[in-house]
Amino acid sequence: MKKTIYSLAIATLMVGTILTGCQSSVQKVENAKDKVQDAKDNVVIAKQELNQALADSIQQFKKESAEKISRQESSIADFRARIAKEKKANRAKYEKKLAELEQKNSDLKKKLDDYKDEGQDKWTSFKTEFTHDMDGLGNALKSFTVKNK
């Protein structure tokens, strides 16, 4: 008798587990649709965050570059003041070179102001090229010296 009761209890438990553990195909499809929708929502959110991070990066780079351009403008002004004390023959040569550097600086400023956000790839190439140009101008300004005699 005990054997029959145990067998019946185990069979009932197994049938109950099987019935509660199984999902209908309709329910499985609904769960899959929910998961797909959640994934799509996550992709949209991730794209928005990426775009915001890119915009923040652009603004930060523009701010830092504008500060560098401003420092270079003040260096050019300092050099102009020092050139005024030079001999006439040297002054013309220095003023010509300084005018070229000033033009490069203003071109970089215009290039920075005119940049429009056109995506990650174009931003990367713009930033690389612009940084190279800024470094070149900075090195030219550092090597530009006026010997006071």
N, C-alpha and C positions, 0 to 999 in steps of 0.2 A: 504494500500500500504506500509505504514511504517512497518507494522507487517511482511509483506512478505520479505522486504529487510532485516530486523533484523534477521528473521529466516534463510534466505539464507546466511547471513554473519556468523551467529553462526554455521550453518551446515558446511560451507566452512572451518571455523577455526577449528572445531572439526575434520573434515576429514584430514586436513593438519597436525594437531597435532598427530593424530593416525598414519598416514603414515610416518612421520618423526621420531616418537618415537619407532617404531617397527624395529627390526633388523631381518635379515633373519637368518635362522638356520646355514647357512654356515658362516656368519659373527660372530655368537655367538661361533661357534666351533673355529674359528681362534683366537678370543679374549681369549678363555679359553686356547688354546695352548700357546699363548703368556704369559699368566699369569703363566702357569706351567713352562715354560722355564725360566721366570724371577725368580721363586721360586727355581728352580734347580741351577741357577747361584748364587743366594744368599746363598744357602747351601754350594756350592763349596767355595765361598769366606769366609764364616764363618769357614769352616773346615781349610782353609789355615791360617786364623787369629788365630785359636785355636792352630794349630801346631806351629806357630811362637811364640805365647805366652808361650807354653810349652817349646820350645827350649830356649827362653829367661830366663824362670824360672830355667831351668836346669843349664844354664851357670852362672846365678847369684848365685845359691846355691853352685855350684862347686867353684866359686871364694871365696865366704864367708868361705866355709869349708876349702879350701886350706890355707886361712889366719889363721884360727883357728889351723890347723895342724902345721903351721909354728910357731905360738906362743907357742904351746905345745912343739915343738922341742927346742925352746930357753929356755923354763922352764926346760926341761930335762937337757940341757947343764948347766944351772945354778945350778941345783941340783948336777950334776956330780962335779962341781967345789967345792961345799960345802961339798960333801962327802969326797973329798980328804983330808980334814982337820980332819976327824973323826978317831977314834981309829980303829985299824985293825979289831977287832971283829965286830964292828958295820958296818964298811965299807963294808964287804962282804955281809952282810944282805941287806944293802941299795942298793948296786950295783946290786944284784940279782933282787930286786923289781923294780929298775929303768930300768933294761934290759927288764923286762916283759912289763913295761909301754911303753918303746921305741918300742918294737915289736908290741904292739897293735896300737901305733900311725902309724907305717909304714904300718901295715895291712890296717888301715883305709885309708891311702893315696893311696895305691894300689887299694883298693876297689873303691874309688872315681874315680881314673884315668881309671879303667877298665869298668866303667858303660857306657852302650850304651843305647840310647833312644829306648825304647821298648813299648811306649804307656803310657797313662795317669795312668792306674791302677798300672802298675809295677813301674812307677816313684813314685807314692804316697807311695807304700809299701817300696820301696828302701829308700826314703827320711825319712820316719818315723823310719825305722830300723837304718839308718845311724846316724840320729840325736840322737837317744837313745844311740848308741854306743859312739858317740862323747861326749855326756853329761856324760856318765859313766867314760870315760877316763879323762875328765876335772875334775870331782869330785875326782877321784883317785889321780890326780896330786895335787889338792888343799889339800887333806888330807895327802899327802906325805910330811912329815916335817923332817928336820934334826936338832936335838938339839945340838947346839954348847956349849961345856962346857969349 
